[in-house]
Amino acid sequence: MPDIHGMISSLLPEDLALLQERGPDFPLDKELIDAIDRAAGGPGEGRGYYVVRGSLQPLEHRSYFLREDVAAALFAPSTLEDAAGT
């Protein structure tokens, strides 16, 4: 079971701000996937926090998005307040 709150608290402040700036339905680019992986413990460790939407093939055209429960936690009012420093 992924530790959603642990992963969010391990994100670098600039990565958290970028995720929140883009919104819950924005496709994740390689840099944000790498940031989630780092926060989850290392390369590939963030796979439980994002999912593929659309076609799985070809690999280079996959679109990754936050899982719904991860997005809900990331955009919860308390998380937004913490990121803003209030």
PDB file of N, CA, C and O in Angstrom:
ATOM      1  N   MET A   1       0.839  -1.172   0.000  1.00  0.00           N
ATOM      2  CA  MET A   1       0.000   0.000   0.000  1.00  0.00           C
ATOM      3  C   MET A   1       0.893   1.246   0.000  1.00  0.00           C
ATOM      4  O   MET A   1       1.702   1.420   0.911  1.00  0.00           O
ATOM      5  N   PRO A   2       0.758   2.101  -0.995  1.00  0.00           N
ATOM      6  CA  PRO A   2       1.599   3.305  -1.038  1.00  0.00           C
ATOM      7  C   PRO A   2       1.330   4.241   0.143  1.00  0.00           C
ATOM      8  O   PRO A   2       0.196   4.384   0.600  1.00  0.00           O
ATOM      9  N   ASP A   3       2.379   4.857   0.610  1.00  0.00           N
ATOM     10  CA  ASP A   3       2.287   5.853   1.687  1.00  0.00           C
ATOM     11  C   ASP A   3       2.161   7.229   1.024  1.00  0.00           C
ATOM     12  O   ASP A   3       3.154   7.928   0.823  1.00  0.00           O
ATOM     13  N   ILE A   4       0.938   7.597   0.694  1.00  0.00           N
ATOM     14  CA  ILE A   4       0.699   8.824  -0.067  1.00  0.00           C
ATOM     15  C   ILE A   4       1.186  10.049   0.690  1.00  0.00           C
ATOM     16  O   ILE A   4       1.895  10.884   0.127  1.00  0.00           O
ATOM     17  N   HIS A   5       0.817  10.166   1.951  1.00  0.00           N
ATOM     18  CA  HIS A   5       1.215  11.354   2.717  1.00  0.00           C
ATOM     19  C   HIS A   5       2.726  11.396   2.936  1.00  0.00           C
ATOM     20  O   HIS A   5       3.322  12.473   2.951  1.00  0.00           O
ATOM     21  N   GLY A   6       3.345  10.229   3.106  1.00  0.00           N
ATOM     22  CA  GLY A   6       4.798  10.173   3.242  1.00  0.00           C
ATOM     23  C   GLY A   6       5.498  10.624   1.971  1.00  0.00           C
ATOM     24  O   GLY A   6       6.489  11.352   2.028  1.00  0.00           O
ATOM     25  N   MET A   7       4.982  10.193   0.818  1.00  0.00           N
ATOM     26  CA  MET A   7       5.572  10.600  -0.451  1.00  0.00           C
ATOM     27  C   MET A   7       5.418  12.101  -0.646  1.00  0.00           C
ATOM     28  O   MET A   7       6.367  12.775  -1.048  1.00  0.00           O
ATOM     29  N   ILE A   8       4.227  12.630  -0.365  1.00  0.00           N
ATOM     30  CA  ILE A   8       3.988  14.068  -0.540  1.00  0.00           C
ATOM     31  C   ILE A   8       4.927  14.872   0.359  1.00  0.00           C
ATOM     32  O   ILE A   8       5.492  15.878  -0.071  1.00  0.00           O
ATOM     33  N   SER A   9       5.090  14.431   1.599  1.00  0.00           N
ATOM     34  CA  SER A   9       5.961  15.179   2.518  1.00  0.00           C
ATOM     35  C   SER A   9       7.435  15.064   2.132  1.00  0.00           C
ATOM     36  O   SER A   9       8.250  15.880   2.562  1.00  0.00           O
ATOM     37  N   SER A  10       7.788  14.053   1.320  1.00  0.00           N
ATOM     38  CA  SER A  10       9.172  13.882   0.879  1.00  0.00           C
ATOM     39  C   SER A  10       9.494  14.617  -0.420  1.00  0.00           C
ATOM     40  O   SER A  10      10.655  14.688  -0.821  1.00  0.00           O
ATOM     41  N   LEU A  11       8.470  15.166  -1.081  1.00  0.00           N
ATOM     42  CA  LEU A  11       8.723  15.937  -2.302  1.00  0.00           C
ATOM     43  C   LEU A  11       9.501  17.204  -1.981  1.00  0.00           C
ATOM     44  O   LEU A  11       9.283  17.819  -0.937  1.00  0.00           O
ATOM     45  N   LEU A  12      10.394  17.592  -2.859  1.00  0.00           N
ATOM     46  CA  LEU A  12      11.068  18.878  -2.696  1.00  0.00           C
ATOM     47  C   LEU A  12      10.020  19.978  -2.824  1.00  0.00           C
ATOM     48  O   LEU A  12       9.073  19.829  -3.595  1.00  0.00           O
ATOM     49  N   PRO A  13      10.165  21.068  -2.094  1.00  0.00           N
ATOM     50  CA  PRO A  13       9.163  22.139  -2.150  1.00  0.00           C
ATOM     51  C   PRO A  13       8.868  22.636  -3.568  1.00  0.00           C
ATOM     52  O   PRO A  13       7.721  22.936  -3.898  1.00  0.00           O
ATOM     53  N   GLU A  14       9.902  22.722  -4.400  1.00  0.00           N
ATOM     54  CA  GLU A  14       9.673  23.200  -5.769  1.00  0.00           C
ATOM     55  C   GLU A  14       8.906  22.178  -6.614  1.00  0.00           C
ATOM     56  O   GLU A  14       8.143  22.558  -7.502  1.00  0.00           O
ATOM     57  N   ASP A  15       9.106  20.883  -6.343  1.00  0.00           N
ATOM     58  CA  ASP A  15       8.359  19.851  -7.062  1.00  0.00           C
ATOM     59  C   ASP A  15       6.899  19.843  -6.622  1.00  0.00           C
ATOM     60  O   ASP A  15       5.996  19.714  -7.449  1.00  0.00           O
ATOM     61  N   LEU A  16       6.673  19.979  -5.325  1.00  0.00           N
ATOM     62  CA  LEU A  16       5.304  20.060  -4.803  1.00  0.00           C
ATOM     63  C   LEU A  16       4.588  21.269  -5.388  1.00  0.00           C
ATOM     64  O   LEU A  16       3.436  21.169  -5.809  1.00  0.00           O
ATOM     65  N   ALA A  17       5.266  22.404  -5.413  1.00  0.00           N
ATOM     66  CA  ALA A  17       4.663  23.627  -5.963  1.00  0.00           C
ATOM     67  C   ALA A  17       4.322  23.456  -7.442  1.00  0.00           C
ATOM     68  O   ALA A  17       3.267  23.907  -7.889  1.00  0.00           O
ATOM     69  N   LEU A  18       5.200  22.812  -8.199  1.00  0.00           N
ATOM     70  CA  LEU A  18       4.953  22.608  -9.629  1.00  0.00           C
ATOM     71  C   LEU A  18       3.765  21.676  -9.849  1.00  0.00           C
ATOM     72  O   LEU A  18       2.924  21.942 -10.707  1.00  0.00           O
ATOM     73  N   LEU A  19       3.686  20.593  -9.089  1.00  0.00           N
ATOM     74  CA  LEU A  19       2.543  19.688  -9.197  1.00  0.00           C
ATOM     75  C   LEU A  19       1.243  20.430  -8.893  1.00  0.00           C
ATOM     76  O   LEU A  19       0.252  20.278  -9.607  1.00  0.00           O
ATOM     77  N   GLN A  20       1.254  21.227  -7.834  1.00  0.00           N
ATOM     78  CA  GLN A  20       0.045  21.947  -7.447  1.00  0.00           C
ATOM     79  C   GLN A  20      -0.289  23.057  -8.440  1.00  0.00           C
ATOM     80  O   GLN A  20      -1.462  23.360  -8.654  1.00  0.00           O
ATOM     81  N   GLU A  21       0.705  23.651  -9.035  1.00  0.00           N
ATOM     82  CA  GLU A  21       0.478  24.691 -10.040  1.00  0.00           C
ATOM     83  C   GLU A  21      -0.184  24.107 -11.291  1.00  0.00           C
ATOM     84  O   GLU A  21      -1.075  24.722 -11.876  1.00  0.00           O
ATOM     85  N   ARG A  22       0.256  22.930 -11.689  1.00  0.00           N
ATOM     86  CA  ARG A  22      -0.265  22.318 -12.921  1.00  0.00           C
ATOM     87  C   ARG A  22      -1.643  21.706 -12.740  1.00  0.00           C
ATOM     88  O   ARG A  22      -2.412  21.642 -13.699  1.00  0.00           O
ATOM     89  N   GLY A  23      -1.971  21.262 -11.554  1.00  0.00           N
ATOM     90  CA  GLY A  23      -3.294  20.707 -11.312  1.00  0.00           C
ATOM     91  C   GLY A  23      -3.342  19.193 -11.401  1.00  0.00           C
ATOM     92  O   GLY A  23      -2.407  18.562 -11.894  1.00  0.00           O
ATOM     93  N   PRO A  24      -4.434  18.612 -10.924  1.00  0.00           N
ATOM     94  CA  PRO A  24      -4.538  17.154 -10.805  1.00  0.00           C
ATOM     95  C   PRO A  24      -4.666  16.417 -12.136  1.00  0.00           C
ATOM     96  O   PRO A  24      -4.369  15.224 -12.197  1.00  0.00           O
ATOM     97  N   ASP A  25      -5.095  17.080 -13.191  1.00  0.00           N
ATOM     98  CA  ASP A  25      -5.313  16.398 -14.470  1.00  0.00           C
ATOM     99  C   ASP A  25      -4.243  16.690 -15.500  1.00  0.00           C
ATOM    100  O   ASP A  25      -4.423  16.379 -16.678  1.00  0.00           O
ATOM    101  N   PHE A  26      -3.136  17.279 -15.085  1.00  0.00           N
ATOM    102  CA  PHE A  26      -2.052  17.594 -16.005  1.00  0.00           C
ATOM    103  C   PHE A  26      -1.170  16.368 -16.174  1.00  0.00           C
ATOM    104  O   PHE A  26      -0.807  15.737 -15.181  1.00  0.00           O
ATOM    105  N   PRO A  27      -0.811  16.007 -17.420  1.00  0.00           N
ATOM    106  CA  PRO A  27       0.087  14.862 -17.608  1.00  0.00           C
ATOM    107  C   PRO A  27       1.442  15.122 -16.947  1.00  0.00           C
ATOM    108  O   PRO A  27       1.966  16.235 -16.993  1.00  0.00           O
ATOM    109  N   LEU A  28       1.987  14.095 -16.344  1.00  0.00           N
ATOM    110  CA  LEU A  28       3.287  14.207 -15.684  1.00  0.00           C
ATOM    111  C   LEU A  28       4.398  14.092 -16.719  1.00  0.00           C
ATOM    112  O   LEU A  28       4.413  13.161 -17.524  1.00  0.00           O
ATOM    113  N   ASP A  29       5.326  15.041 -16.692  1.00  0.00           N
ATOM    114  CA  ASP A  29       6.485  14.936 -17.575  1.00  0.00           C
ATOM    115  C   ASP A  29       7.567  14.122 -16.864  1.00  0.00           C
ATOM    116  O   ASP A  29       7.407  13.753 -15.700  1.00  0.00           O
ATOM    117  N   LYS A  30       8.662  13.846 -17.559  1.00  0.00           N
ATOM    118  CA  LYS A  30       9.723  13.012 -17.001  1.00  0.00           C
ATOM    119  C   LYS A  30      10.280  13.592 -15.700  1.00  0.00           C
ATOM    120  O   LYS A  30      10.596  12.842 -14.775  1.00  0.00           O
ATOM    121  N   GLU A  31      10.404  14.920 -15.621  1.00  0.00           N
ATOM    122  CA  GLU A  31      10.964  15.539 -14.420  1.00  0.00           C
ATOM    123  C   GLU A  31      10.053  15.315 -13.213  1.00  0.00           C
ATOM    124  O   GLU A  31      10.539  15.054 -12.113  1.00  0.00           O
ATOM    125  N   LEU A  32       8.737  15.414 -13.409  1.00  0.00           N
ATOM    126  CA  LEU A  32       7.828  15.198 -12.282  1.00  0.00           C
ATOM    127  C   LEU A  32       7.756  13.718 -11.909  1.00  0.00           C
ATOM    128  O   LEU A  32       7.645  13.386 -10.729  1.00  0.00           O
ATOM    129  N   ILE A  33       7.816  12.836 -12.890  1.00  0.00           N
ATOM    130  CA  ILE A  33       7.871  11.402 -12.577  1.00  0.00           C
ATOM    131  C   ILE A  33       9.133  11.100 -11.778  1.00  0.00           C
ATOM    132  O   ILE A  33       9.082  10.347 -10.805  1.00  0.00           O
ATOM    133  N   ASP A  34      10.264  11.678 -12.178  1.00  0.00           N
ATOM    134  CA  ASP A  34      11.515  11.492 -11.429  1.00  0.00           C
ATOM    135  C   ASP A  34      11.395  12.046 -10.015  1.00  0.00           C
ATOM    136  O   ASP A  34      11.910  11.444  -9.073  1.00  0.00           O
ATOM    137  N   ALA A  35      10.723  13.185  -9.852  1.00  0.00           N
ATOM    138  CA  ALA A  35      10.539  13.786  -8.523  1.00  0.00           C
ATOM    139  C   ALA A  35       9.695  12.875  -7.629  1.00  0.00           C
ATOM    140  O   ALA A  35      10.003  12.697  -6.451  1.00  0.00           O
ATOM    141  N   ILE A  36       8.635  12.303  -8.192  1.00  0.00           N
ATOM    142  CA  ILE A  36       7.788  11.388  -7.423  1.00  0.00           C
ATOM    143  C   ILE A  36       8.569  10.128  -7.074  1.00  0.00           C
ATOM    144  O   ILE A  36       8.478   9.631  -5.951  1.00  0.00           O
ATOM    145  N   ASP A  37       9.333   9.612  -8.025  1.00  0.00           N
ATOM    146  CA  ASP A  37      10.173   8.439  -7.754  1.00  0.00           C
ATOM    147  C   ASP A  37      11.150   8.719  -6.614  1.00  0.00           C
ATOM    148  O   ASP A  37      11.293   7.903  -5.703  1.00  0.00           O
ATOM    149  N   ARG A  38      11.822   9.870  -6.661  1.00  0.00           N
ATOM    150  CA  ARG A  38      12.783  10.230  -5.591  1.00  0.00           C
ATOM    151  C   ARG A  38      12.070  10.293  -4.245  1.00  0.00           C
ATOM    152  O   ARG A  38      12.564   9.762  -3.250  1.00  0.00           O
ATOM    153  N   ALA A  39      10.912  10.940  -4.216  1.00  0.00           N
ATOM    154  CA  ALA A  39      10.172  11.092  -2.960  1.00  0.00           C
ATOM    155  C   ALA A  39       9.688   9.744  -2.431  1.00  0.00           C
ATOM    156  O   ALA A  39       9.508   9.572  -1.225  1.00  0.00           O
ATOM    157  N   ALA A  40       9.480   8.790  -3.340  1.00  0.00           N
ATOM    158  CA  ALA A  40       9.001   7.461  -2.939  1.00  0.00           C
ATOM    159  C   ALA A  40      10.137   6.511  -2.588  1.00  0.00           C
ATOM    160  O   ALA A  40       9.883   5.399  -2.125  1.00  0.00           O
ATOM    161  N   GLY A  41      11.382   6.923  -2.798  1.00  0.00           N
ATOM    162  CA  GLY A  41      12.504   6.090  -2.379  1.00  0.00           C
ATOM    163  C   GLY A  41      13.542   5.784  -3.434  1.00  0.00           C
ATOM    164  O   GLY A  41      14.544   5.137  -3.128  1.00  0.00           O
ATOM    165  N   GLY A  42      13.343   6.225  -4.666  1.00  0.00           N
ATOM    166  CA  GLY A  42      14.363   6.001  -5.681  1.00  0.00           C
ATOM    167  C   GLY A  42      13.768   5.696  -7.043  1.00  0.00           C
ATOM    168  O   GLY A  42      12.548   5.681  -7.206  1.00  0.00           O
ATOM    169  N   PRO A  43      14.632   5.453  -8.020  1.00  0.00           N
ATOM    170  CA  PRO A  43      14.168   5.220  -9.387  1.00  0.00           C
ATOM    171  C   PRO A  43      13.118   4.112  -9.481  1.00  0.00           C
ATOM    172  O   PRO A  43      13.331   2.993  -9.014  1.00  0.00           O
ATOM    173  N   GLY A  44      11.987   4.445 -10.091  1.00  0.00           N
ATOM    174  CA  GLY A  44      10.913   3.479 -10.285  1.00  0.00           C
ATOM    175  C   GLY A  44      10.023   3.243  -9.081  1.00  0.00           C
ATOM    176  O   GLY A  44       9.006   2.559  -9.199  1.00  0.00           O
ATOM    177  N   GLU A  45      10.377   3.790  -7.921  1.00  0.00           N
ATOM    178  CA  GLU A  45       9.615   3.535  -6.700  1.00  0.00           C
ATOM    179  C   GLU A  45       8.275   4.286  -6.665  1.00  0.00           C
ATOM    180  O   GLU A  45       7.407   3.950  -5.859  1.00  0.00           O
ATOM    181  N   GLY A  46       8.099   5.277  -7.511  1.00  0.00           N
ATOM    182  CA  GLY A  46       6.859   6.054  -7.514  1.00  0.00           C
ATOM    183  C   GLY A  46       5.763   5.471  -8.377  1.00  0.00           C
ATOM    184  O   GLY A  46       4.689   6.061  -8.494  1.00  0.00           O
ATOM    185  N   ARG A  47       6.015   4.316  -8.988  1.00  0.00           N
ATOM    186  CA  ARG A  47       5.037   3.739  -9.913  1.00  0.00           C
ATOM    187  C   ARG A  47       3.657   3.557  -9.297  1.00  0.00           C
ATOM    188  O   ARG A  47       2.667   3.571 -10.029  1.00  0.00           O
ATOM    189  N   GLY A  48       3.553   3.392  -8.029  1.00  0.00           N
ATOM    190  CA  GLY A  48       2.245   3.228  -7.381  1.00  0.00           C
ATOM    191  C   GLY A  48       1.489   4.526  -7.198  1.00  0.00           C
ATOM    192  O   GLY A  48       0.341   4.515  -6.754  1.00  0.00           O
ATOM    193  N   TYR A  49       2.111   5.642  -7.531  1.00  0.00           N
ATOM    194  CA  TYR A  49       1.488   6.945  -7.307  1.00  0.00           C
ATOM    195  C   TYR A  49       0.959   7.586  -8.585  1.00  0.00           C
ATOM    196  O   TYR A  49       0.216   8.566  -8.525  1.00  0.00           O
ATOM    197  N   TYR A  50       1.334   7.046  -9.733  1.00  0.00           N
ATOM    198  CA  TYR A  50       0.847   7.560 -11.016  1.00  0.00           C
ATOM    199  C   TYR A  50       0.439   6.395 -11.909  1.00  0.00           C
ATOM    200  O   TYR A  50       0.896   5.265 -11.732  1.00  0.00           O
ATOM    201  N   VAL A  51      -0.424   6.691 -12.867  1.00  0.00           N
ATOM    202  CA  VAL A  51      -0.964   5.665 -13.755  1.00  0.00           C
ATOM    203  C   VAL A  51      -0.894   6.148 -15.197  1.00  0.00           C
ATOM    204  O   VAL A  51      -0.751   7.339 -15.471  1.00  0.00           O
ATOM    205  N   VAL A  52      -1.000   5.184 -16.111  1.00  0.00           N
ATOM    206  CA  VAL A  52      -1.055   5.487 -17.543  1.00  0.00           C
ATOM    207  C   VAL A  52      -2.523   5.676 -17.914  1.00  0.00           C
ATOM    208  O   VAL A  52      -3.381   4.881 -17.530  1.00  0.00           O
ATOM    209  N   ARG A  53      -2.791   6.722 -18.654  1.00  0.00           N
ATOM    210  CA  ARG A  53      -4.125   6.904 -19.242  1.00  0.00           C
ATOM    211  C   ARG A  53      -3.960   6.794 -20.747  1.00  0.00           C
ATOM    212  O   ARG A  53      -3.056   7.391 -21.332  1.00  0.00           O
ATOM    213  N   GLY A  54      -4.836   6.033 -21.360  1.00  0.00           N
ATOM    214  CA  GLY A  54      -4.751   5.858 -22.801  1.00  0.00           C
ATOM    215  C   GLY A  54      -3.956   4.617 -23.155  1.00  0.00           C
ATOM    216  O   GLY A  54      -3.875   3.669 -22.375  1.00  0.00           O
ATOM    217  N   SER A  55      -3.376   4.635 -24.331  1.00  0.00           N
ATOM    218  CA  SER A  55      -2.683   3.486 -24.887  1.00  0.00           C
ATOM    219  C   SER A  55      -1.365   3.202 -24.169  1.00  0.00           C
ATOM    220  O   SER A  55      -0.640   4.115 -23.776  1.00  0.00           O
ATOM    221  N   LEU A  56      -1.082   1.928 -24.013  1.00  0.00           N
ATOM    222  CA  LEU A  56       0.189   1.515 -23.413  1.00  0.00           C
ATOM    223  C   LEU A  56       1.307   1.418 -24.440  1.00  0.00           C
ATOM    224  O   LEU A  56       2.483   1.382 -24.077  1.00  0.00           O
ATOM    225  N   GLN A  57       0.958   1.376 -25.694  1.00  0.00           N
ATOM    226  CA  GLN A  57       1.940   1.239 -26.767  1.00  0.00           C
ATOM    227  C   GLN A  57       1.802   2.391 -27.744  1.00  0.00           C
ATOM    228  O   GLN A  57       0.672   2.814 -27.989  1.00  0.00           O
ATOM    229  N   PRO A  58       2.816   2.904 -28.294  1.00  0.00           N
ATOM    230  CA  PRO A  58       4.231   2.656 -27.998  1.00  0.00           C
ATOM    231  C   PRO A  58       4.647   3.312 -26.677  1.00  0.00           C
ATOM    232  O   PRO A  58       4.035   4.282 -26.231  1.00  0.00           O
ATOM    233  N   LEU A  59       5.671   2.776 -26.080  1.00  0.00           N
ATOM    234  CA  LEU A  59       6.140   3.258 -24.769  1.00  0.00           C
ATOM    235  C   LEU A  59       6.389   4.757 -24.736  1.00  0.00           C
ATOM    236  O   LEU A  59       6.032   5.429 -23.769  1.00  0.00           O
ATOM    237  N   GLU A  60       6.998   5.280 -25.787  1.00  0.00           N
ATOM    238  CA  GLU A  60       7.375   6.699 -25.777  1.00  0.00           C
ATOM    239  C   GLU A  60       6.178   7.646 -25.860  1.00  0.00           C
ATOM    240  O   GLU A  60       6.338   8.856 -25.706  1.00  0.00           O
ATOM    241  N   HIS A  61       4.985   7.110 -26.102  1.00  0.00           N
ATOM    242  CA  HIS A  61       3.796   7.959 -26.190  1.00  0.00           C
ATOM    243  C   HIS A  61       2.845   7.775 -25.008  1.00  0.00           C
ATOM    244  O   HIS A  61       1.711   8.252 -25.047  1.00  0.00           O
ATOM    245  N   ARG A  62       3.292   7.097 -23.974  1.00  0.00           N
ATOM    246  CA  ARG A  62       2.452   6.923 -22.781  1.00  0.00           C
ATOM    247  C   ARG A  62       2.245   8.263 -22.093  1.00  0.00           C
ATOM    248  O   ARG A  62       3.143   9.104 -22.054  1.00  0.00           O
ATOM    249  N   SER A  63       1.042   8.445 -21.550  1.00  0.00           N
ATOM    250  CA  SER A  63       0.731   9.641 -20.759  1.00  0.00           C
ATOM    251  C   SER A  63       0.496   9.210 -19.315  1.00  0.00           C
ATOM    252  O   SER A  63      -0.383   8.396 -19.031  1.00  0.00           O
ATOM    253  N   TYR A  64       1.288   9.764 -18.415  1.00  0.00           N
ATOM    254  CA  TYR A  64       1.186   9.429 -16.998  1.00  0.00           C
ATOM    255  C   TYR A  64       0.480  10.548 -16.245  1.00  0.00           C
ATOM    256  O   TYR A  64       0.697  11.732 -16.504  1.00  0.00           O
ATOM    257  N   PHE A  65      -0.374  10.142 -15.302  1.00  0.00           N
ATOM    258  CA  PHE A  65      -1.136  11.077 -14.485  1.00  0.00           C
ATOM    259  C   PHE A  65      -1.101  10.586 -13.046  1.00  0.00           C
ATOM    260  O   PHE A  65      -0.881   9.403 -12.785  1.00  0.00           O
ATOM    261  N   LEU A  66      -1.322  11.516 -12.108  1.00  0.00           N
ATOM    262  CA  LEU A  66      -1.431  11.124 -10.707  1.00  0.00           C
ATOM    263  C   LEU A  66      -2.637  10.210 -10.527  1.00  0.00           C
ATOM    264  O   LEU A  66      -3.672  10.405 -11.163  1.00  0.00           O
ATOM    265  N   ARG A  67      -2.498   9.213  -9.658  1.00  0.00           N
ATOM    266  CA  ARG A  67      -3.669   8.416  -9.292  1.00  0.00           C
ATOM    267  C   ARG A  67      -4.679   9.325  -8.623  1.00  0.00           C
ATOM    268  O   ARG A  67      -4.301  10.333  -8.025  1.00  0.00           O
ATOM    269  N   GLU A  68      -5.958   8.986  -8.714  1.00  0.00           N
ATOM    270  CA  GLU A  68      -7.009   9.850  -8.164  1.00  0.00           C
ATOM    271  C   GLU A  68      -6.837  10.097  -6.673  1.00  0.00           C
ATOM    272  O   GLU A  68      -7.013  11.227  -6.217  1.00  0.00           O
ATOM    273  N   ASP A  69      -6.495   9.062  -5.897  1.00  0.00           N
ATOM    274  CA  ASP A  69      -6.339   9.250  -4.458  1.00  0.00           C
ATOM    275  C   ASP A  69      -5.099  10.075  -4.128  1.00  0.00           C
ATOM    276  O   ASP A  69      -5.080  10.805  -3.137  1.00  0.00           O
ATOM    277  N   VAL A  70      -4.074   9.961  -4.950  1.00  0.00           N
ATOM    278  CA  VAL A  70      -2.866  10.777  -4.755  1.00  0.00           C
ATOM    279  C   VAL A  70      -3.189  12.241  -5.061  1.00  0.00           C
ATOM    280  O   VAL A  70      -2.804  13.137  -4.309  1.00  0.00           O
ATOM    281  N   ALA A  71      -3.895  12.476  -6.162  1.00  0.00           N
ATOM    282  CA  ALA A  71      -4.286  13.844  -6.514  1.00  0.00           C
ATOM    283  C   ALA A  71      -5.178  14.447  -5.433  1.00  0.00           C
ATOM    284  O   ALA A  71      -5.022  15.618  -5.086  1.00  0.00           O
ATOM    285  N   ALA A  72      -6.110  13.659  -4.899  1.00  0.00           N
ATOM    286  CA  ALA A  72      -6.995  14.157  -3.840  1.00  0.00           C
ATOM    287  C   ALA A  72      -6.195  14.573  -2.615  1.00  0.00           C
ATOM    288  O   ALA A  72      -6.474  15.610  -2.012  1.00  0.00           O
ATOM    289  N   ALA A  73      -5.199  13.768  -2.243  1.00  0.00           N
ATOM    290  CA  ALA A  73      -4.361  14.114  -1.087  1.00  0.00           C
ATOM    291  C   ALA A  73      -3.486  15.320  -1.387  1.00  0.00           C
ATOM    292  O   ALA A  73      -3.305  16.185  -0.530  1.00  0.00           O
ATOM    293  N   LEU A  74      -2.941  15.384  -2.596  1.00  0.00           N
ATOM    294  CA  LEU A  74      -2.044  16.470  -2.982  1.00  0.00           C
ATOM    295  C   LEU A  74      -2.770  17.808  -3.036  1.00  0.00           C
ATOM    296  O   LEU A  74      -2.182  18.852  -2.752  1.00  0.00           O
ATOM    297  N   PHE A  75      -4.044  17.777  -3.401  1.00  0.00           N
ATOM    298  CA  PHE A  75      -4.806  19.009  -3.538  1.00  0.00           C
ATOM    299  C   PHE A  75      -5.785  19.233  -2.390  1.00  0.00           C
ATOM    300  O   PHE A  75      -6.671  20.083  -2.484  1.00  0.00           O
ATOM    301  N   ALA A  76      -5.630  18.475  -1.308  1.00  0.00           N
ATOM    302  CA  ALA A  76      -6.433  18.698  -0.106  1.00  0.00           C
ATOM    303  C   ALA A  76      -6.078  20.056   0.477  1.00  0.00           C
ATOM    304  O   ALA A  76      -4.923  20.478   0.406  1.00  0.00           O
ATOM    305  N   PRO A  77      -7.060  20.748   1.054  1.00  0.00           N
ATOM    306  CA  PRO A  77      -6.776  22.088   1.609  1.00  0.00           C
ATOM    307  C   PRO A  77      -5.602  22.124   2.571  1.00  0.00           C
ATOM    308  O   PRO A  77      -4.833  23.085   2.550  1.00  0.00           O
ATOM    309  N   SER A  78      -5.435  21.114   3.410  1.00  0.00           N
ATOM    310  CA  SER A  78      -4.323  21.137   4.374  1.00  0.00           C
ATOM    311  C   SER A  78      -2.969  21.031   3.661  1.00  0.00           C
ATOM    312  O   SER A  78      -2.001  21.654   4.096  1.00  0.00           O
ATOM    313  N   THR A  79      -2.885  20.260   2.584  1.00  0.00           N
ATOM    314  CA  THR A  79      -1.637  20.142   1.829  1.00  0.00           C
ATOM    315  C   THR A  79      -1.322  21.443   1.132  1.00  0.00           C
ATOM    316  O   THR A  79      -0.169  21.873   1.102  1.00  0.00           O
ATOM    317  N   LEU A  80      -2.348  22.079   0.565  1.00  0.00           N
ATOM    318  CA  LEU A  80      -2.143  23.355  -0.120  1.00  0.00           C
ATOM    319  C   LEU A  80      -1.666  24.418   0.870  1.00  0.00           C
ATOM    320  O   LEU A  80      -0.798  25.226   0.540  1.00  0.00           O
ATOM    321  N   GLU A  81      -2.225  24.424   2.070  1.00  0.00           N
ATOM    322  CA  GLU A  81      -1.818  25.388   3.096  1.00  0.00           C
ATOM    323  C   GLU A  81      -0.373  25.136   3.523  1.00  0.00           C
ATOM    324  O   GLU A  81       0.405  26.077   3.685  1.00  0.00           O
ATOM    325  N   ASP A  82      -0.014  23.853   3.705  1.00  0.00           N
ATOM    326  CA  ASP A  82       1.359  23.518   4.090  1.00  0.00           C
ATOM    327  C   ASP A  82       2.344  23.973   3.035  1.00  0.00           C
ATOM    328  O   ASP A  82       3.406  24.505   3.360  1.00  0.00           O
ATOM    329  N   ALA A  83       1.995  23.764   1.754  1.00  0.00           N
ATOM    330  CA  ALA A  83       2.887  24.164   0.666  1.00  0.00           C
ATOM    331  C   ALA A  83       3.042  25.665   0.603  1.00  0.00           C
ATOM    332  O   ALA A  83       4.101  26.175   0.238  1.00  0.00           O
ATOM    333  N   ALA A  84       1.975  26.379   0.962  1.00  0.00           N
ATOM    334  CA  ALA A  84       2.013  27.842   0.936  1.00  0.00           C
ATOM    335  C   ALA A  84       2.689  28.413   2.185  1.00  0.00           C
ATOM    336  O   ALA A  84       2.992  29.604   2.250  1.00  0.00           O
ATOM    337  N   GLY A  85       2.921  27.538   3.182  1.00  0.00           N
ATOM    338  CA  GLY A  85       3.566  28.005   4.397  1.00  0.00           C
ATOM    339  C   GLY A  85       2.645  28.734   5.345  1.00  0.00           C
ATOM    340  O   GLY A  85       3.082  29.542   6.166  1.00  0.00           O
ATOM    341  N   THR A  86       1.332  28.433   5.220  1.00  0.00           N
ATOM    342  CA  THR A  86       0.376  29.089   6.130  1.00  0.00           C
ATOM    343  C   THR A  86      -0.117  28.165   7.182  1.00  0.00           C
ATOM    344  O   THR A  86      -0.924  28.561   8.022  1.00  0.00           O
TER     345      THR A  86
END
